[in-house]
Amino acid sequence: MRILFAGSSAIAVPTLKAVAAHYDVAAVLTNEPKPGRRGKTLLPTPVEEAAVDLNIPVLRFDRLGKDAREAVLPYGCDTLLCFAYGRIFGPKFLALFSNEALNIHPSLLPQFRGPTPIQGAILNQCTESGITIQRLALGMDEGDILVSQKFPLMGDETNESLSKYVQEHAGQLAITGLNQIKGQTAVFKSQEGEATYTTLLTADDAILDFTKDAQSLHAEVRSFTPWPKARCTYNGQSLMLTKVWGKVSDLGSEEVEPGRVLGSDKEKGIAIGTGKGILWVTALQLEKRKELDWRSFLNGNKEFIGSLLE
């Protein structure tokens, strides 16, 4: 089994390392380098950096046309394993692999197909999520399931913490699936249930509406951490709410004024009114300023208590 590993994001790096330790990863397919923060230096993807450390040849393509297929062909890969590559595989590209073409997707398919399944699970306040190894299909995340792993959600996960969990556990699940294929014991099953879909997030998605209930806003702050960061307007400035207290189940249903900064609590942080219940915020960040814990923020913004956020 000679594997082409396709991936770009940091979440895929531990899986590449785990698979390369057990199988012949002949080449890595990743996206082309992108400009850094200052826009001058082109930076390779985290997966490319890991591949270089592992002495695995790297192929860089943002589009999978004829030139990409011709670049892949000499490596003689019979198996494709994809995780967070971010590109669609067409029929001609998939035809290069005589064994299997697999995708690692961080949800319990058919829930949250598409590019943001981790954020989708948090935004929808799910009580469980998972990782699925599936056969690549022409439709978005429609392929049959090889193996999956469930895990509970406690209602305090952030995009960052849940991504880290997936990052740490996807590799072993991928090896389990590859072992089944190698041992000819693999059984693929059709996805069952109604499919739901996610889309790419933008900064506009992170604008908070305080007429929503506290549970929904709590989920939004956690889902948009570390990017694009949940935000509102305070005194004409963009204000990001970056951390919240407690779990969704800890929140009440008080009748309060939406957006009003009501006060503070030494354990819970700053109280902000919502359409139903109080949202307790423990870290905040003004635009172009550093993130502060709630006490430090209040020390520098004496008039914040009592203000109305929009």
Secondary structure, 3 states (H helix, E strand, C coil): CEEEEECCCHHHHHHHHHHHHHCEEEEEEECCCEECCCCCCEECCHHHHHHHHCCCCEEECCCCCHHHHHHHHHHCCCEEEECCCCCCCCHHHHCCCCCEEEEEECCCCCCCECCCHHHHHHHCCCCEEEEEEEECCCCCCCCCEEEEEEEECCCCCCHHHHHHHHHHHHHHHHHHHHHHHHCCCCCCECCCCCCCECCCCCHHHHECCCCCEHHHHHHHHHHCCCCCCEEEEECCEEEEEEEECCCHHHCCCCCCCCCEEEEEECCCEEEEECCECEEEEEEEEECCCCCEEHHHHHHHCCCCCCCECC
